[in-house]
Amino acid sequence: MYTTESFIVFPEGDTQEIEHTLHINELVDINGNPLALPLATNRCIAFRVSRRIQKENRGGEQIFHYLELLSAAELLSYVG
C-alpha cells in the first residue's frame, strides 16, 4: 500500500500533519488551511508556503511544506 503524508513546517521548526497538499506561494492559516482572498483584514496570522520537499520511501511519500510568517505590512496587499 502506497501512502502520501503531508506536513507543514513552521519557521521555528515544528511540524504538523495536514490532510491535503499545498502549492508554493499559497497563503495559509496556522492550521495549514488555504486562506480565501481577498482578506478581510491584515490583522491575522498568515503564512506563505516558501518551499516544498518531497521524500519518497518504500511505503509511500512524505511532502513537507515550509512556511514563512507574513507581517501585517506584507498582508496589506492581499486585503480587498
PDB file of N, CA, C and O in Angstrom:
ATOM      1  N   MET A   1       0.840  -1.177   0.000  1.00  0.00           N
ATOM      2  CA  MET A   1       0.000   0.000   0.000  1.00  0.00           C
ATOM      3  C   MET A   1       0.891   1.248   0.000  1.00  0.00           C
ATOM      4  O   MET A   1       1.848   1.339   0.769  1.00  0.00           O
ATOM      5  N   TYR A   2       0.570   2.178  -0.850  1.00  0.00           N
ATOM      6  CA  TYR A   2       1.351   3.401  -1.012  1.00  0.00           C
ATOM      7  C   TYR A   2       0.589   4.549  -0.360  1.00  0.00           C
ATOM      8  O   TYR A   2      -0.567   4.790  -0.707  1.00  0.00           O
ATOM      9  N   THR A   3       1.207   5.256   0.567  1.00  0.00           N
ATOM     10  CA  THR A   3       0.539   6.356   1.260  1.00  0.00           C
ATOM     11  C   THR A   3       1.271   7.667   1.011  1.00  0.00           C
ATOM     12  O   THR A   3       2.480   7.696   0.781  1.00  0.00           O
ATOM     13  N   THR A   4       0.512   8.733   1.063  1.00  0.00           N
ATOM     14  CA  THR A   4       1.076  10.074   0.946  1.00  0.00           C
ATOM     15  C   THR A   4       0.737  10.838   2.218  1.00  0.00           C
ATOM     16  O   THR A   4      -0.432  10.969   2.580  1.00  0.00           O
ATOM     17  N   GLU A   5       1.756  11.337   2.887  1.00  0.00           N
ATOM     18  CA  GLU A   5       1.569  12.140   4.090  1.00  0.00           C
ATOM     19  C   GLU A   5       2.053  13.550   3.808  1.00  0.00           C
ATOM     20  O   GLU A   5       3.120  13.746   3.225  1.00  0.00           O
ATOM     21  N   SER A   6       1.264  14.532   4.224  1.00  0.00           N
ATOM     22  CA  SER A   6       1.634  15.936   4.029  1.00  0.00           C
ATOM     23  C   SER A   6       1.839  16.598   5.382  1.00  0.00           C
ATOM     24  O   SER A   6       1.096  16.347   6.330  1.00  0.00           O
ATOM     25  N   PHE A   7       2.852  17.442   5.456  1.00  0.00           N
ATOM     26  CA  PHE A   7       3.182  18.150   6.687  1.00  0.00           C
ATOM     27  C   PHE A   7       3.434  19.620   6.375  1.00  0.00           C
ATOM     28  O   PHE A   7       3.867  19.972   5.278  1.00  0.00           O
ATOM     29  N   ILE A   8       3.154  20.475   7.367  1.00  0.00           N
ATOM     30  CA  ILE A   8       3.606  21.857   7.296  1.00  0.00           C
ATOM     31  C   ILE A   8       4.736  22.006   8.313  1.00  0.00           C
ATOM     32  O   ILE A   8       4.693  21.425   9.397  1.00  0.00           O
ATOM     33  N   VAL A   9       5.738  22.787   7.948  1.00  0.00           N
ATOM     34  CA  VAL A   9       6.887  23.031   8.815  1.00  0.00           C
ATOM     35  C   VAL A   9       6.914  24.527   9.109  1.00  0.00           C
ATOM     36  O   VAL A   9       7.107  25.344   8.209  1.00  0.00           O
ATOM     37  N   PHE A  10       6.720  24.872  10.372  1.00  0.00           N
ATOM     38  CA  PHE A  10       6.693  26.271  10.788  1.00  0.00           C
ATOM     39  C   PHE A  10       8.108  26.849  10.818  1.00  0.00           C
ATOM     40  O   PHE A  10       9.080  26.094  10.857  1.00  0.00           O
ATOM     41  N   PRO A  11       8.236  28.180  10.800  1.00  0.00           N
ATOM     42  CA  PRO A  11       9.568  28.805  10.777  1.00  0.00           C
ATOM     43  C   PRO A  11      10.482  28.374  11.927  1.00  0.00           C
ATOM     44  O   PRO A  11      11.700  28.324  11.755  1.00  0.00           O
ATOM     45  N   GLU A  12       9.916  28.062  13.095  1.00  0.00           N
ATOM     46  CA  GLU A  12      10.755  27.654  14.224  1.00  0.00           C
ATOM     47  C   GLU A  12      11.090  26.168  14.206  1.00  0.00           C
ATOM     48  O   GLU A  12      11.795  25.685  15.092  1.00  0.00           O
ATOM     49  N   GLY A  13      10.584  25.422  13.192  1.00  0.00           N
ATOM     50  CA  GLY A  13      10.956  24.022  13.022  1.00  0.00           C
ATOM     51  C   GLY A  13       9.908  23.006  13.427  1.00  0.00           C
ATOM     52  O   GLY A  13      10.066  21.822  13.133  1.00  0.00           O
ATOM     53  N   ASP A  14       8.840  23.430  14.093  1.00  0.00           N
ATOM     54  CA  ASP A  14       7.778  22.498  14.469  1.00  0.00           C
ATOM     55  C   ASP A  14       7.060  21.994  13.225  1.00  0.00           C
ATOM     56  O   ASP A  14       6.921  22.723  12.243  1.00  0.00           O
ATOM     57  N   THR A  15       6.601  20.737  13.267  1.00  0.00           N
ATOM     58  CA  THR A  15       5.862  20.178  12.135  1.00  0.00           C
ATOM     59  C   THR A  15       4.472  19.766  12.579  1.00  0.00           C
ATOM     60  O   THR A  15       4.244  19.437  13.743  1.00  0.00           O
ATOM     61  N   GLN A  16       3.547  19.790  11.626  1.00  0.00           N
ATOM     62  CA  GLN A  16       2.161  19.402  11.878  1.00  0.00           C
ATOM     63  C   GLN A  16       1.648  18.696  10.625  1.00  0.00           C
ATOM     64  O   GLN A  16       1.831  19.185   9.510  1.00  0.00           O
ATOM     65  N   GLU A  17       1.006  17.548  10.814  1.00  0.00           N
ATOM     66  CA  GLU A  17       0.464  16.818   9.668  1.00  0.00           C
ATOM     67  C   GLU A  17      -0.829  17.482   9.206  1.00  0.00           C
ATOM     68  O   GLU A  17      -1.641  17.914  10.024  1.00  0.00           O
ATOM     69  N   ILE A  18      -1.013  17.561   7.894  1.00  0.00           N
ATOM     70  CA  ILE A  18      -2.239  18.101   7.312  1.00  0.00           C
ATOM     71  C   ILE A  18      -2.805  17.069   6.348  1.00  0.00           C
ATOM     72  O   ILE A  18      -2.109  16.132   5.956  1.00  0.00           O
ATOM     73  N   GLU A  19      -4.064  17.238   5.966  1.00  0.00           N
ATOM     74  CA  GLU A  19      -4.748  16.240   5.146  1.00  0.00           C
ATOM     75  C   GLU A  19      -4.690  16.523   3.653  1.00  0.00           C
ATOM     76  O   GLU A  19      -5.257  15.763   2.868  1.00  0.00           O
ATOM     77  N   HIS A  20      -4.029  17.581   3.245  1.00  0.00           N
ATOM     78  CA  HIS A  20      -4.013  17.972   1.837  1.00  0.00           C
ATOM     79  C   HIS A  20      -2.626  18.515   1.481  1.00  0.00           C
ATOM     80  O   HIS A  20      -1.803  18.770   2.360  1.00  0.00           O
ATOM     81  N   THR A  21      -2.386  18.684   0.201  1.00  0.00           N
ATOM     82  CA  THR A  21      -1.125  19.277  -0.226  1.00  0.00           C
ATOM     83  C   THR A  21      -1.340  20.755  -0.530  1.00  0.00           C
ATOM     84  O   THR A  21      -2.465  21.197  -0.766  1.00  0.00           O
ATOM     85  N   LEU A  22      -0.263  21.498  -0.520  1.00  0.00           N
ATOM     86  CA  LEU A  22      -0.309  22.937  -0.762  1.00  0.00           C
ATOM     87  C   LEU A  22       0.594  23.281  -1.937  1.00  0.00           C
ATOM     88  O   LEU A  22       1.421  22.474  -2.361  1.00  0.00           O
ATOM     89  N   HIS A  23       0.421  24.486  -2.454  1.00  0.00           N
ATOM     90  CA  HIS A  23       1.228  24.970  -3.568  1.00  0.00           C
ATOM     91  C   HIS A  23       2.199  26.044  -3.083  1.00  0.00           C
ATOM     92  O   HIS A  23       1.956  26.688  -2.063  1.00  0.00           O
ATOM     93  N   ILE A  24       3.279  26.233  -3.801  1.00  0.00           N
ATOM     94  CA  ILE A  24       4.240  27.288  -3.491  1.00  0.00           C
ATOM     95  C   ILE A  24       3.532  28.645  -3.583  1.00  0.00           C
ATOM     96  O   ILE A  24       2.717  28.860  -4.481  1.00  0.00           O
ATOM     97  N   ASN A  25       3.838  29.549  -2.664  1.00  0.00           N
ATOM     98  CA  ASN A  25       3.277  30.904  -2.551  1.00  0.00           C
ATOM     99  C   ASN A  25       1.815  30.937  -2.129  1.00  0.00           C
ATOM    100  O   ASN A  25       1.201  32.003  -2.154  1.00  0.00           O
ATOM    101  N   GLU A  26       1.242  29.809  -1.745  1.00  0.00           N
ATOM    102  CA  GLU A  26      -0.140  29.798  -1.262  1.00  0.00           C
ATOM    103  C   GLU A  26      -0.173  30.362   0.154  1.00  0.00           C
ATOM    104  O   GLU A  26       0.722  30.085   0.953  1.00  0.00           O
ATOM    105  N   LEU A  27      -1.202  31.152   0.470  1.00  0.00           N
ATOM    106  CA  LEU A  27      -1.368  31.696   1.813  1.00  0.00           C
ATOM    107  C   LEU A  27      -2.226  30.750   2.630  1.00  0.00           C
ATOM    108  O   LEU A  27      -3.280  30.303   2.179  1.00  0.00           O
ATOM    109  N   VAL A  28      -1.760  30.444   3.848  1.00  0.00           N
ATOM    110  CA  VAL A  28      -2.479  29.513   4.714  1.00  0.00           C
ATOM    111  C   VAL A  28      -2.581  30.084   6.122  1.00  0.00           C
ATOM    112  O   VAL A  28      -1.830  30.980   6.507  1.00  0.00           O
ATOM    113  N   ASP A  29      -3.539  29.538   6.886  1.00  0.00           N
ATOM    114  CA  ASP A  29      -3.667  29.928   8.284  1.00  0.00           C
ATOM    115  C   ASP A  29      -2.756  29.047   9.138  1.00  0.00           C
ATOM    116  O   ASP A  29      -1.958  28.273   8.610  1.00  0.00           O
ATOM    117  N   ILE A  30      -2.880  29.169  10.447  1.00  0.00           N
ATOM    118  CA  ILE A  30      -1.977  28.461  11.358  1.00  0.00           C
ATOM    119  C   ILE A  30      -2.190  26.949  11.343  1.00  0.00           C
ATOM    120  O   ILE A  30      -1.331  26.202  11.810  1.00  0.00           O
ATOM    121  N   ASN A  31      -3.336  26.486  10.808  1.00  0.00           N
ATOM    122  CA  ASN A  31      -3.611  25.052  10.703  1.00  0.00           C
ATOM    123  C   ASN A  31      -3.287  24.485   9.329  1.00  0.00           C
ATOM    124  O   ASN A  31      -3.506  23.299   9.085  1.00  0.00           O
ATOM    125  N   GLY A  32      -2.771  25.309   8.434  1.00  0.00           N
ATOM    126  CA  GLY A  32      -2.414  24.841   7.103  1.00  0.00           C
ATOM    127  C   GLY A  32      -3.547  24.879   6.103  1.00  0.00           C
ATOM    128  O   GLY A  32      -3.421  24.337   5.005  1.00  0.00           O
ATOM    129  N   ASN A  33      -4.659  25.514   6.466  1.00  0.00           N
ATOM    130  CA  ASN A  33      -5.792  25.639   5.544  1.00  0.00           C
ATOM    131  C   ASN A  33      -5.607  26.871   4.667  1.00  0.00           C
ATOM    132  O   ASN A  33      -5.229  27.931   5.167  1.00  0.00           O
ATOM    133  N   PRO A  34      -5.867  26.751   3.364  1.00  0.00           N
ATOM    134  CA  PRO A  34      -5.712  27.907   2.470  1.00  0.00           C
ATOM    135  C   PRO A  34      -6.640  29.054   2.867  1.00  0.00           C
ATOM    136  O   PRO A  34      -7.784  28.828   3.261  1.00  0.00           O
ATOM    137  N   LEU A  35      -6.143  30.279   2.761  1.00  0.00           N
ATOM    138  CA  LEU A  35      -6.941  31.463   3.069  1.00  0.00           C
ATOM    139  C   LEU A  35      -7.676  31.932   1.821  1.00  0.00           C
ATOM    140  O   LEU A  35      -7.130  31.906   0.717  1.00  0.00           O
ATOM    141  N   ALA A  36      -8.921  32.363   2.009  1.00  0.00           N
ATOM    142  CA  ALA A  36      -9.707  32.908   0.899  1.00  0.00           C
ATOM    143  C   ALA A  36      -9.282  34.355   0.670  1.00  0.00           C
ATOM    144  O   ALA A  36      -9.216  35.157   1.602  1.00  0.00           O
ATOM    145  N   LEU A  37      -9.001  34.664  -0.571  1.00  0.00           N
ATOM    146  CA  LEU A  37      -8.594  36.023  -0.935  1.00  0.00           C
ATOM    147  C   LEU A  37      -9.748  36.746  -1.600  1.00  0.00           C
ATOM    148  O   LEU A  37     -10.529  36.096  -2.295  1.00  0.00           O
ATOM    149  N   PRO A  38      -9.901  38.032  -1.432  1.00  0.00           N
ATOM    150  CA  PRO A  38      -9.072  38.941  -0.636  1.00  0.00           C
ATOM    151  C   PRO A  38      -9.349  38.771   0.855  1.00  0.00           C
ATOM    152  O   PRO A  38     -10.439  38.359   1.252  1.00  0.00           O
ATOM    153  N   LEU A  39      -8.364  39.090   1.662  1.00  0.00           N
ATOM    154  CA  LEU A  39      -8.505  39.012   3.110  1.00  0.00           C
ATOM    155  C   LEU A  39      -9.373  40.158   3.610  1.00  0.00           C
ATOM    156  O   LEU A  39      -9.390  41.237   3.017  1.00  0.00           O
ATOM    157  N   ALA A  40     -10.088  39.925   4.693  1.00  0.00           N
ATOM    158  CA  ALA A  40     -10.925  40.972   5.280  1.00  0.00           C
ATOM    159  C   ALA A  40     -10.071  42.023   5.992  1.00  0.00           C
ATOM    160  O   ALA A  40     -10.426  43.202   6.019  1.00  0.00           O
ATOM    161  N   THR A  41      -8.955  41.597   6.562  1.00  0.00           N
ATOM    162  CA  THR A  41      -8.077  42.498   7.292  1.00  0.00           C
ATOM    163  C   THR A  41      -6.645  41.973   7.236  1.00  0.00           C
ATOM    164  O   THR A  41      -6.415  40.798   6.948  1.00  0.00           O
ATOM    165  N   ASN A  42      -5.697  42.845   7.511  1.00  0.00           N
ATOM    166  CA  ASN A  42      -4.309  42.398   7.560  1.00  0.00           C
ATOM    167  C   ASN A  42      -3.893  42.014   8.974  1.00  0.00           C
ATOM    168  O   ASN A  42      -2.732  41.681   9.212  1.00  0.00           O
ATOM    169  N   ARG A  43      -4.834  42.058   9.909  1.00  0.00           N
ATOM    170  CA  ARG A  43      -4.557  41.721  11.298  1.00  0.00           C
ATOM    171  C   ARG A  43      -4.917  40.257  11.563  1.00  0.00           C
ATOM    172  O   ARG A  43      -5.872  39.963  12.282  1.00  0.00           O
ATOM    173  N   CYS A  44      -4.155  39.365  10.984  1.00  0.00           N
ATOM    174  CA  CYS A  44      -4.363  37.929  11.175  1.00  0.00           C
ATOM    175  C   CYS A  44      -3.012  37.225  11.089  1.00  0.00           C
ATOM    176  O   CYS A  44      -2.027  37.794  10.618  1.00  0.00           O
ATOM    177  N   ILE A  45      -2.988  35.988  11.550  1.00  0.00           N
ATOM    178  CA  ILE A  45      -1.772  35.187  11.447  1.00  0.00           C
ATOM    179  C   ILE A  45      -1.847  34.425  10.137  1.00  0.00           C
ATOM    180  O   ILE A  45      -2.741  33.603   9.937  1.00  0.00           O
ATOM    181  N   ALA A  46      -0.914  34.698   9.254  1.00  0.00           N
ATOM    182  CA  ALA A  46      -0.907  34.052   7.940  1.00  0.00           C
ATOM    183  C   ALA A  46       0.519  33.664   7.568  1.00  0.00           C
ATOM    184  O   ALA A  46       1.485  34.345   7.912  1.00  0.00           O
ATOM    185  N   PHE A  47       0.611  32.565   6.867  1.00  0.00           N
ATOM    186  CA  PHE A  47       1.893  32.048   6.408  1.00  0.00           C
ATOM    187  C   PHE A  47       1.853  31.878   4.897  1.00  0.00           C
ATOM    188  O   PHE A  47       0.787  31.688   4.312  1.00  0.00           O
ATOM    189  N   ARG A  48       3.016  31.948   4.275  1.00  0.00           N
ATOM    190  CA  ARG A  48       3.151  31.672   2.849  1.00  0.00           C
ATOM    191  C   ARG A  48       4.005  30.411   2.707  1.00  0.00           C
ATOM    192  O   ARG A  48       5.008  30.252   3.402  1.00  0.00           O
ATOM    193  N   VAL A  49       3.601  29.523   1.805  1.00  0.00           N
ATOM    194  CA  VAL A  49       4.386  28.317   1.531  1.00  0.00           C
ATOM    195  C   VAL A  49       5.607  28.748   0.723  1.00  0.00           C
ATOM    196  O   VAL A  49       5.478  29.200  -0.414  1.00  0.00           O
ATOM    197  N   SER A  50       6.783  28.607   1.313  1.00  0.00           N
ATOM    198  CA  SER A  50       8.001  29.095   0.660  1.00  0.00           C
ATOM    199  C   SER A  50       8.771  27.997  -0.062  1.00  0.00           C
ATOM    200  O   SER A  50       9.526  28.272  -0.995  1.00  0.00           O
ATOM    201  N   ARG A  51       8.579  26.752   0.371  1.00  0.00           N
ATOM    202  CA  ARG A  51       9.315  25.665  -0.271  1.00  0.00           C
ATOM    203  C   ARG A  51       8.590  24.358  -0.003  1.00  0.00           C
ATOM    204  O   ARG A  51       7.872  24.224   0.988  1.00  0.00           O
ATOM    205  N   ARG A  52       8.782  23.405  -0.887  1.00  0.00           N
ATOM    206  CA  ARG A  52       8.099  22.113  -0.802  1.00  0.00           C
ATOM    207  C   ARG A  52       9.117  21.019  -1.084  1.00  0.00           C
ATOM    208  O   ARG A  52       9.769  21.022  -2.129  1.00  0.00           O
ATOM    209  N   ILE A  53       9.253  20.077  -0.143  1.00  0.00           N
ATOM    210  CA  ILE A  53      10.200  18.975  -0.307  1.00  0.00           C
ATOM    211  C   ILE A  53       9.430  17.663  -0.256  1.00  0.00           C
ATOM    212  O   ILE A  53       8.607  17.444   0.633  1.00  0.00           O
ATOM    213  N   GLN A  54       9.708  16.803  -1.214  1.00  0.00           N
ATOM    214  CA  GLN A  54       9.038  15.510  -1.305  1.00  0.00           C
ATOM    215  C   GLN A  54      10.066  14.412  -1.052  1.00  0.00           C
ATOM    216  O   GLN A  54      11.084  14.329  -1.739  1.00  0.00           O
ATOM    217  N   LYS A  55       9.785  13.565  -0.051  1.00  0.00           N
ATOM    218  CA  LYS A  55      10.680  12.454   0.278  1.00  0.00           C
ATOM    219  C   LYS A  55       9.937  11.151   0.009  1.00  0.00           C
ATOM    220  O   LYS A  55       8.865  10.903   0.561  1.00  0.00           O
ATOM    221  N   GLU A  56      10.517  10.336  -0.836  1.00  0.00           N
ATOM    222  CA  GLU A  56       9.899   9.049  -1.163  1.00  0.00           C
ATOM    223  C   GLU A  56      10.621   7.930  -0.428  1.00  0.00           C
ATOM    224  O   GLU A  56      11.846   7.934  -0.304  1.00  0.00           O
ATOM    225  N   ASN A  57       9.837   6.971   0.055  1.00  0.00           N
ATOM    226  CA  ASN A  57      10.405   5.790   0.680  1.00  0.00           C
ATOM    227  C   ASN A  57       9.630   4.569   0.193  1.00  0.00           C
ATOM    228  O   ASN A  57       8.779   4.690  -0.689  1.00  0.00           O
ATOM    229  N   ARG A  58       9.903   3.438   0.736  1.00  0.00           N
ATOM    230  CA  ARG A  58       9.337   2.193   0.238  1.00  0.00           C
ATOM    231  C   ARG A  58       7.808   2.158   0.324  1.00  0.00           C
ATOM    232  O   ARG A  58       7.166   1.692  -0.617  1.00  0.00           O
ATOM    233  N   GLY A  59       7.214   2.624   1.398  1.00  0.00           N
ATOM    234  CA  GLY A  59       5.771   2.520   1.593  1.00  0.00           C
ATOM    235  C   GLY A  59       4.976   3.729   1.150  1.00  0.00           C
ATOM    236  O   GLY A  59       3.748   3.718   1.238  1.00  0.00           O
ATOM    237  N   GLY A  60       5.628   4.757   0.684  1.00  0.00           N
ATOM    238  CA  GLY A  60       4.893   5.950   0.281  1.00  0.00           C
ATOM    239  C   GLY A  60       5.791   7.161   0.181  1.00  0.00           C
ATOM    240  O   GLY A  60       6.996   7.056  -0.050  1.00  0.00           O
ATOM    241  N   GLU A  61       5.173   8.313   0.360  1.00  0.00           N
ATOM    242  CA  GLU A  61       5.930   9.557   0.268  1.00  0.00           C
ATOM    243  C   GLU A  61       5.498  10.515   1.363  1.00  0.00           C
ATOM    244  O   GLU A  61       4.379  10.442   1.871  1.00  0.00           O
ATOM    245  N   GLN A  62       6.394  11.402   1.713  1.00  0.00           N
ATOM    246  CA  GLN A  62       6.127  12.465   2.668  1.00  0.00           C
ATOM    247  C   GLN A  62       6.409  13.784   1.972  1.00  0.00           C
ATOM    248  O   GLN A  62       7.454  13.958   1.344  1.00  0.00           O
ATOM    249  N   ILE A  63       5.461  14.717   2.089  1.00  0.00           N
ATOM    250  CA  ILE A  63       5.616  16.034   1.481  1.00  0.00           C
ATOM    251  C   ILE A  63       5.677  17.062   2.606  1.00  0.00           C
ATOM    252  O   ILE A  63       4.762  17.153   3.425  1.00  0.00           O
ATOM    253  N   PHE A  64       6.755  17.828   2.638  1.00  0.00           N
ATOM    254  CA  PHE A  64       6.948  18.849   3.655  1.00  0.00           C
ATOM    255  C   PHE A  64       6.794  20.220   3.011  1.00  0.00           C
ATOM    256  O   PHE A  64       7.498  20.552   2.057  1.00  0.00           O
ATOM    257  N   HIS A  65       5.860  21.019   3.544  1.00  0.00           N
ATOM    258  CA  HIS A  65       5.618  22.379   3.064  1.00  0.00           C
ATOM    259  C   HIS A  65       6.199  23.338   4.100  1.00  0.00           C
ATOM    260  O   HIS A  65       5.702  23.410   5.224  1.00  0.00           O
ATOM    261  N   TYR A  66       7.232  24.064   3.736  1.00  0.00           N
ATOM    262  CA  TYR A  66       7.884  25.001   4.648  1.00  0.00           C
ATOM    263  C   TYR A  66       7.178  26.350   4.579  1.00  0.00           C
ATOM    264  O   TYR A  66       6.934  26.883   3.496  1.00  0.00           O
ATOM    265  N   LEU A  67       6.855  26.896   5.753  1.00  0.00           N
ATOM    266  CA  LEU A  67       6.087  28.134   5.840  1.00  0.00           C
ATOM    267  C   LEU A  67       6.959  29.292   6.296  1.00  0.00           C
ATOM    268  O   LEU A  67       7.936  29.107   7.022  1.00  0.00           O
ATOM    269  N   GLU A  68       6.588  30.487   5.856  1.00  0.00           N
ATOM    270  CA  GLU A  68       7.206  31.712   6.375  1.00  0.00           C
ATOM    271  C   GLU A  68       6.079  32.620   6.855  1.00  0.00           C
ATOM    272  O   GLU A  68       5.056  32.767   6.188  1.00  0.00           O
ATOM    273  N   LEU A  69       6.281  33.220   8.011  1.00  0.00           N
ATOM    274  CA  LEU A  69       5.289  34.104   8.608  1.00  0.00           C
ATOM    275  C   LEU A  69       5.270  35.434   7.868  1.00  0.00           C
ATOM    276  O   LEU A  69       6.320  36.006   7.576  1.00  0.00           O
ATOM    277  N   LEU A  70       4.069  35.922   7.565  1.00  0.00           N
ATOM    278  CA  LEU A  70       3.932  37.207   6.877  1.00  0.00           C
ATOM    279  C   LEU A  70       3.611  38.297   7.888  1.00  0.00           C
ATOM    280  O   LEU A  70       2.840  38.078   8.822  1.00  0.00           O
ATOM    281  N   SER A  71       4.196  39.458   7.704  1.00  0.00           N
ATOM    282  CA  SER A  71       3.928  40.599   8.577  1.00  0.00           C
ATOM    283  C   SER A  71       2.635  41.288   8.148  1.00  0.00           C
ATOM    284  O   SER A  71       2.104  41.018   7.071  1.00  0.00           O
ATOM    285  N   ALA A  72       2.140  42.175   8.997  1.00  0.00           N
ATOM    286  CA  ALA A  72       0.927  42.928   8.668  1.00  0.00           C
ATOM    287  C   ALA A  72       1.142  43.786   7.425  1.00  0.00           C
ATOM    288  O   ALA A  72       0.225  43.951   6.620  1.00  0.00           O
ATOM    289  N   ALA A  73       2.334  44.326   7.267  1.00  0.00           N
ATOM    290  CA  ALA A  73       2.632  45.145   6.082  1.00  0.00           C
ATOM    291  C   ALA A  73       2.588  44.305   4.808  1.00  0.00           C
ATOM    292  O   ALA A  73       2.104  44.769   3.776  1.00  0.00           O
ATOM    293  N   GLU A  74       3.090  43.078   4.877  1.00  0.00           N
ATOM    294  CA  GLU A  74       3.055  42.196   3.707  1.00  0.00           C
ATOM    295  C   GLU A  74       1.630  41.760   3.378  1.00  0.00           C
ATOM    296  O   GLU A  74       1.287  41.586   2.208  1.00  0.00           O
ATOM    297  N   LEU A  75       0.802  41.583   4.403  1.00  0.00           N
ATOM    298  CA  LEU A  75      -0.585  41.153   4.183  1.00  0.00           C
ATOM    299  C   LEU A  75      -1.461  42.262   3.611  1.00  0.00           C
ATOM    300  O   LEU A  75      -2.526  41.985   3.059  1.00  0.00           O
ATOM    301  N   LEU A  76      -1.026  43.508   3.736  1.00  0.00           N
ATOM    302  CA  LEU A  76      -1.819  44.642   3.255  1.00  0.00           C
ATOM    303  C   LEU A  76      -2.144  44.527   1.769  1.00  0.00           C
ATOM    304  O   LEU A  76      -3.212  44.961   1.337  1.00  0.00           O
ATOM    305  N   SER A  77      -1.254  43.958   0.995  1.00  0.00           N
ATOM    306  CA  SER A  77      -1.503  43.830  -0.444  1.00  0.00           C
ATOM    307  C   SER A  77      -2.555  42.772  -0.765  1.00  0.00           C
ATOM    308  O   SER A  77      -3.038  42.716  -1.896  1.00  0.00           O
ATOM    309  N   TYR A  78      -2.921  41.934   0.202  1.00  0.00           N
ATOM    310  CA  TYR A  78      -3.936  40.898  -0.012  1.00  0.00           C
ATOM    311  C   TYR A  78      -5.312  41.298   0.516  1.00  0.00           C
ATOM    312  O   TYR A  78      -6.270  40.537   0.378  1.00  0.00           O
ATOM    313  N   VAL A  79      -5.422  42.482   1.117  1.00  0.00           N
ATOM    314  CA  VAL A  79      -6.695  42.957   1.677  1.00  0.00           C
ATOM    315  C   VAL A  79      -7.525  43.578   0.566  1.00  0.00           C
ATOM    316  O   VAL A  79      -7.022  44.361  -0.240  1.00  0.00           O
ATOM    317  N   GLY A  80      -8.824  43.213   0.533  1.00  0.00           N
ATOM    318  CA  GLY A  80      -9.693  43.698  -0.547  1.00  0.00           C
ATOM    319  C   GLY A  80     -10.441  44.936  -0.245  1.00  0.00           C
ATOM    320  O   GLY A  80     -11.196  45.422  -1.087  1.00  0.00           O
TER     321      GLY A  80
END
